[in-house]
Structures are given as structure tokens and as C-alpha cells.
Amino acid sequence: DSGVTQTPKHLITATGQRVTLRCSPRSGDLSVYWYQQSLDQGLQFLIQYYNGEERAKGNILERFSAQQFPDLHSELNLSSLELGDSALYFCASSVDYWTSAYEQYFGPGTRLTVT
Amino acid sequence: GNSVTQMEGPVTLSEEAFLTINCTYTATGYPSLFWYVQYPGEGLQLLLKATKADDKGSNKGFEATYRKETTSFHLEKGSVQVSDSAVYFCALSDGDAGGTSYGKLTFGQGTILTVHP
């Protein structure tokens, strides 16, 4: 158990809908990362937050957004869903990102199926 | 930009066989290198890491050496077990000359390993 929790575990929804994925980082970790794992794209970095502020953006679509709240949990919002958005979405956390305490710990993931 | 290339899988071995999974990378600066393992239905777990050239990461019998001259970080294990069956990912992050790593991870495509009794 990494200490990172993600809910829900599975999500099935229809095209055009909007969903919210939730992540709680390990206790004491200030940085949260979101990754998407799909068969055709592999594991790709989406976005990073540190202590409530966006720090880095990767291949995140404009239809997707995220935020990190004062209690440090994070939510990834996916809207106008398309079939191609079906994937496993991972959250990871780390203490920070600029020291040797950087190691990222991954949650179990949320499997999103868009029908 | 940064990129990681892993050997094509899947890899199928008998128990106690020797394992090598090749990984090469392209990056600017001083990346840190990682191997992550993903067991069925679970998230990724850090297996080992190396933050500077010539560093050797090791854990649970697995080893990998950071080779800057060949831009490689091959994963090896002398004697695999059935319980090692999983998907293995090579990854890198930005880093500095002092060995500190930071920022997002860039992953290879993953290698499926199946070990038979």
C-alpha cells in the first residue's frame, strides 16, 4: 500500500459526459501528479500540482482540468468525454520535487470506460 | 524532449532464468532513472533508481546501472521467480548534476514479463 488513495476504482460513463476523479496523497506529501495510461499512448504525464498551485503541464487536453485543494487532495475533471478518453488514470504524490525526497508514490488508479 | 525506449515484449522465462530488460533514453542535462513495476490490478511501485552516471540501483535481486556513455539503464535479475511476473517500466525525470531528481516522469512503453514454474 503506497498510502495514495484514488476514488472511484472504476467509472463507466457515456460520451459527452463529465466525470471527476479524486486523489488523496500520502500524508505529508505536497506534490500531486496525474498520469494517463492507455494502450496506444502508454503512460503519459498530464499535470502536476504543488501545495495548491499548478506547477507543470504535460499532454493534457483542454477538456481536462485539475486542482489541488487546501487539504492537498486533488481532483481531475474530464469533460465532453470521448471514446478515446477510456484509460487508467493514476495519481502519484511526493514530498516535494526539488530534493532527494522526490520519489513518487502511485495510487491504484481509476479505470475510466467511456461508452 | 525526453524519451525512453524499452525492449519489445512480452518476455517469457522459466523460473530461475536470467532476466535482462533493455532500456535506453534521450534527455538533456542530468536525468535521474527509475524502474517501476506494475502487478496486475495495481498501481506502479518504484523498484529501483539511480540519480547519477555510474550509480547502480538495486532492490529485491534486481539491478540496473546508469550508463551515461550508452544512455542506457538495463534491468537485470540473476534468477527470476513466478512472483516477478508483472509489467516493468523504465522512466526518467529531470535532474541536476548533484543527483537530485525532480519533476514529471517520462515512461517507456512497458515490458510484460511472464515467468513459468
Chai-1 contact restraints between the chains, C-beta under 6 A:
chainA,res_idxA,chainB,res_idxB,connection_type,confidence,min_distance_angstrom,max_distance_angstrom,comment,restraint_id
A,G42,B,Q109,contact,1.0,0.0,6.0,A-B,restraint_1
A,L43,B,F107,contact,1.0,0.0,6.0,A-B,restraint_2
A,F45,B,K104,contact,1.0,0.0,6.0,A-B,restraint_3
A,A56,B,K104,contact,1.0,0.0,6.0,A-B,restraint_4
A,Y97,B,Y102,contact,1.0,0.0,6.0,A-B,restraint_5
A,Y97,B,G103,contact,1.0,0.0,6.0,A-B,restraint_6
A,W98,B,Y102,contact,1.0,0.0,6.0,A-B,restraint_7
A,S100,B,T100,contact,1.0,0.0,6.0,A-B,restraint_8
A,Y102,B,S101,contact,1.0,0.0,6.0,A-B,restraint_9
A,Y102,B,Y102,contact,1.0,0.0,6.0,A-B,restraint_10
A,F106,B,G43,contact,1.0,0.0,6.0,A-B,restraint_11
A,F106,B,L44,contact,1.0,0.0,6.0,A-B,restraint_12
A,G107,B,G43,contact,1.0,0.0,6.0,A-B,restraint_13
A,P108,B,G43,contact,1.0,0.0,6.0,A-B,restraint_14
A,G109,B,G43,contact,1.0,0.0,6.0,A-B,restraint_15
